[in-house]
Amino acid sequence: MPKNLILVVLLNLSLSIFGQKEQTDISDFFSAAEIEDLNLITDFFQTELCGIADSTKFESCIKNLLPDLADWKQSYIQDKISWRKQKKLYSKISDSTFNKIWSLCKNWRTLEPKYEYESICFSQKDNFSSFLKSLGKSNPYLKSYGKKLESVGEFDSGNYLVWNIIEYPKNWNLKDRNVQIALAIHLLTQNDKEKRDKKAIRLQKRDQRKMKRGMKIKSIKQNPSQPWN
């Protein structure tokens, strides 16, 4: 074989290998059985939001729902994703899969009435954070998200991820099953945070109402001529 042809073959081979490394291989972070669970999680998420579990229709569904998902109160997610069904989903996946993503953390209210409760939190294992950082090769937000999980140990709250999709759509390949999995886990985590302990949520909302009333009274005292409804 001519030397020039050998060089061309070797160059193409090296480029091919490099290109493969640029793609995230989920099996680097999860076992075959765990990947089945992750697909089950993502299918559940898509079914709840879109009415169908079809990865080829995931992108169009999410893009159509972006205005609703961008609601900072997250009421759309809460309304669409059944907590009863989500708890049933947890029972279908292995402890291994759950524990590589989530854990249940103890929380305590410092205000009266005192109350101890559990909430979903990051497992502190590096499988999911490393998975996100690998996706971050082409998505700066997911790279930052993975680093935050590693350093701070907390999932993003609010809808920052959704707004990033809106503002930087070219960074988000929603046809990529790995990205679909990451998005499903993020939003299901938010739904869990809002629904796991009803008493804790009820007390938190009461605290927020009291704080708003206090701020309103303070403002009235400072501006007595200001009309209030």
C-alpha positions in Angstrom: 0.0 0.0 0.0 1.4 3.4 -0.9 2.6 5.5 2.0 0.3 8.4 1.2 -2.7 6.0 1.2 -1.6 4.6 4.6 -1.4 8.1 6.0 -4.9 8.9 4.8 -6.3 5.7 6.3 -4.6 6.4 9.7 -5.8 10.0 9.7 -9.4 8.9 9.0 -9.2 6.3 11.7 -7.9 8.8 14.2 -10.6 11.3 13.4 -13.2 8.6 13.7 -12.0 7.5 17.1 -11.8 11.2 18.2 -15.4 11.7 17.0 -16.6 8.8 19.0 -15.0 10.1 22.2 -16.9 13.4 21.7 -20.1 11.4 22.0 -21.4 10.6 25.5 -21.7 6.9 26.1 -24.1 6.4 28.9 -22.7 2.9 29.6 -19.6 4.6 30.9 -21.7 5.8 33.9 -24.6 3.3 34.3 -25.0 -0.5 33.9 -27.2 -2.1 31.2 -30.0 -2.7 33.8 -29.7 0.9 35.1 -29.9 2.3 31.5 -33.2 0.4 31.1 -34.4 2.1 34.2 -33.3 5.5 32.9 -35.3 4.9 29.7 -38.3 3.9 31.8 -38.0 7.2 33.8 -37.8 9.2 30.6 -40.7 7.4 29.0 -42.8 8.1 32.1 -41.8 11.8 32.0 -42.7 12.1 28.3 -46.0 10.2 28.7 -47.1 12.5 31.5 -46.2 15.7 29.6 -46.9 14.6 26.0 -49.3 11.7 26.2 -46.9 9.4 24.4 -43.5 7.7 25.0 -41.8 8.1 21.7 -38.2 9.5 21.7 -38.5 10.7 18.1 -41.3 13.0 19.2 -39.6 14.2 22.4 -38.0 17.3 20.8 -41.2 18.6 19.2 -43.2 18.1 22.3 -40.8 19.9 24.6 -40.4 22.8 22.2 -44.2 23.2 22.0 -44.4 23.2 25.8 -41.5 25.6 26.6 -43.8 28.6 27.3 -45.7 26.5 29.9 -42.5 24.9 31.3 -40.9 28.3 31.7 -43.5 29.2 34.4 -41.4 30.1 37.5 -44.0 28.7 39.8 -43.6 25.3 38.1 -47.4 24.9 38.3 -47.4 23.3 34.8 -45.1 20.4 35.9 -47.1 20.0 39.1 -50.4 19.9 37.2 -49.2 17.5 34.5 -47.1 15.0 36.4 -49.0 12.7 38.8 -47.2 12.3 42.1 -49.1 9.0 42.6 -47.7 7.7 39.3 -44.2 9.0 40.0 -44.1 7.1 43.3 -45.2 4.0 41.4 -42.4 4.7 38.9 -39.8 4.7 41.8 -41.0 1.2 42.8 -40.3 -0.1 39.3 -36.7 1.0 39.1 -33.9 -0.7 41.1 -32.4 0.8 44.3 -29.1 0.9 42.4 -30.5 3.2 39.8 -32.3 5.4 42.3 -29.2 5.7 44.5 -26.9 6.7 41.7 -29.1 9.8 41.2 -31.1 10.6 44.3 -31.2 10.2 48.0 -33.7 11.2 50.7 -32.4 13.9 53.1 -33.7 14.9 56.5 -35.0 18.4 56.9 -36.1 20.4 59.9 -38.2 23.5 60.2 -36.6 26.1 62.3 -39.9 28.1 62.6 -42.9 27.1 64.6 -44.3 24.6 64.4 -41.2 22.6 64.3 -41.4 19.7 61.9 -39.0 17.0 60.6 -39.5 15.7 57.1 -37.7 14.0 54.1 -37.0 15.6 50.8 -35.4 14.4 47.6 -31.8 15.4 47.1 -28.6 14.5 45.2 -27.1 11.1 46.0 -23.6 12.5 46.2 -22.4 9.7 43.9 -20.6 10.9 40.8 -22.4 8.8 38.1 -25.0 11.3 37.3 -22.8 14.4 37.7 -20.1 12.9 35.5 -22.8 11.9 32.9 -23.9 15.6 32.8 -20.3 16.9 32.5 -19.8 14.5 29.6 -22.9 15.9 27.9 -21.4 19.3 28.6 -18.9 18.8 25.8 -21.5 20.3 23.6 -23.7 22.0 26.2 -22.2 24.5 28.6 -25.2 24.5 30.9 -25.1 20.8 31.5 -21.4 21.0 32.1 -22.0 23.7 34.7 -24.8 21.6 36.2 -22.6 18.6 36.6 -19.9 20.6 38.3 -22.5 22.1 40.6 -23.7 18.7 41.6 -20.1 17.7 42.3 -19.2 20.8 44.3 -22.4 21.9 46.0 -24.3 18.7 45.9 -27.7 20.2 45.0 -29.9 20.0 42.0 -30.8 23.2 40.2 -34.0 24.7 41.5 -36.5 26.8 39.6 -36.6 26.7 35.8 -33.1 27.9 34.9 -32.6 24.8 32.7 -35.8 25.5 30.8 -34.9 29.1 30.2 -31.5 28.0 29.0 -33.2 25.9 26.3 -35.2 28.9 25.3 -32.3 31.3 25.2 -29.7 28.9 23.7 -31.6 26.3 21.6 -28.6 25.4 19.5 -26.9 24.0 22.6 -29.7 21.6 23.2 -29.9 18.5 21.0 -33.3 17.3 22.3 -33.1 14.4 19.8 -30.2 12.9 21.8 -31.6 10.3 24.2 -29.0 11.2 26.8 -30.2 14.8 26.8 -33.8 13.6 27.1 -32.8 11.5 30.2 -31.0 14.5 31.8 -34.1 16.7 31.3 -36.5 14.1 32.6 -34.5 13.6 35.7 -34.2 17.3 36.4 -37.9 18.0 36.0 -39.1 14.9 37.9 -36.8 16.0 40.7 -38.5 19.4 40.8 -41.9 17.7 40.9 -40.8 15.5 43.8 -39.6 18.5 45.7 -43.0 20.1 45.4 -45.0 17.1 46.4 -43.2 14.6 48.6 -44.3 15.9 52.0 -47.7 17.7 51.9 -47.5 19.0 55.4 -44.0 20.6 54.9 -45.2 22.2 51.7 -48.4 23.5 53.4 -46.3 25.0 56.2 -43.9 26.5 53.7 -46.7 28.2 51.8 -48.1 29.5 55.1 -44.7 31.0 56.0 -44.6 32.7 52.6 -48.0 34.2 53.0 -47.1 35.5 56.4 -43.9 37.0 55.1 -45.8 38.7 52.2 -48.4 40.1 54.7 -45.6 41.4 56.9 -43.9 43.1 53.9 -47.2 44.7 52.9 -47.9 46.0 56.4 -44.3 47.4 56.6 -44.7 49.1 53.2 -48.0 50.6 54.2 -46.5 52.1 57.4 -43.7 53.6 55.4 -46.0 54.9 52.7 -49.4 55.6 54.3 -50.6 57.6 51.3 -50.0 54.7 48.9 -53.3 53.1 47.8 -53.5 49.3 48.5 -56.0 46.7 47.3 
